[in-house]
Amino acid sequence: MRKWSAKDKARIVLELVSGQRSVAEAARVHGVAESVLYRWQREFLENAHAAFASGCSEQEARIRELERLAGQLALELEVLKKASALYRQRKGGGW
């Protein structure tokens, strides 16, 4: 059984959608079952909106999460610095 890359699947489905080939013809030419081509076509059309999504949403979400974490760590560091200064004042100087 052959593993088809996403790029190859898209190319074949575009042949179908554009009318360049019928499902039966594409199945014969590429050696893929018609039911598989219908599934690829359905998945392609259901996910077509993702081509117009802004940027790489997964990467953007990861960046937002890392920025949030950096802010949280900066806040915790500031609190620890203040606590350390108060501790030194009470203990009379250095460590």
Secondary structure, DSSP 8 states (H G I E B T S, - for coil): -----HHHHHHHHHHHHHTSS-HHHHHHHHT--HHHHHHHHHHHHHTGGGGGSSS-HHHHHHHHHHHHHHHHHHHHHHHHHHHHHHHHHHHTS--
